[in-house]
Every structure is written in structure tokens, then in C-alpha cells.
Amino acid sequence: MKGKKGRRKNKGFRVKQQYWNYKKVISRIIRVAQENRVYCVYVNPAWTSCKCPSCGHIAAGNRIDEVFLCLTCRYKCDADEAGATEILRRTYGYLMSLESINPKGVK
């Protein structure tokens, strides 16, 4: 909107605003989880939607828009489903590593 003073924000402002909102949302999730005695786990989201849930093959070519098709085993599903499955698998792996350190369970 040209001519409207104060209406246009530059890219630096938008980047800072986006980062601030993300931090605020994450801190709120952690606080609510702690209040409700829910264990919160951070999982690195890198390559989650490019890793095959069936054979474990990782390639950028596995994901074409919203469709996941493994180049190795030809497994096909929704790309978001493949990513969510990998995040769940990583979360279970992390929790099982804590279980082996503390056999009585996570506290």
C-alpha cells in the first residue's frame, strides 16, 4: 500500500516478528505441558518428510509436492503422513533411550 505511512513493514521486521511468534508458541506449549504433567520432547524435523517409513531410504526425490513415493521400495503415501511417522519414530527412539538409562520409567 503506497502512500500509507506506517503500513508497510520491511523484511527484517517480518523475520523478527515471525521468530518471536514461534518462540512464544513453543514456550506456551512447554508451559502448558508442564502444568498438565505432560513430558515434552523436541524432535529435529530435518528430512522427516523425505525418509521412507517402510525401508528408511532418505532422498529429496522421495517427496514430490504432497505425495511421498520412495525411490527404493516404491512405498507411496501422503508426504505429511510420512513426516509424522518419522517424527513419531524419533520420539519413541528418544523415550526408549531414556528408559534404558532409567529402567523404572521417565520422570
C-alpha positions, 0 to 999 in steps of 0.5 A: 500500500503506497502512500500509507505511512506506517503500513508497510513493514520491511523484511527484517521486521517480518523475520523478527516478528515471525521468530518471536511468534514461534518462540512464544508458541513453543514456550506456551506449549512447554508451559502448558505441558508442564502444568498438565504433567505432560513430558515434552520432547523436541524432535529435529524435523530435518528430512522427516518428510523425505525418509521412507517409513517402510525401508528408511531410504532418505532422498529429496526425490522421495517427496514430490509436492504432497505425495511421498513415493520412495525411490527404493521400495516404491512405498507411496503415501501422503508426504505429511503422513510420512513426516509424522511417522518419522517424527513419531519414530524419533520420539519413541527412539528418544523415550526408549533411550531414556528408559534404558538409562532409567529402567523404572520409567521417565520422570 
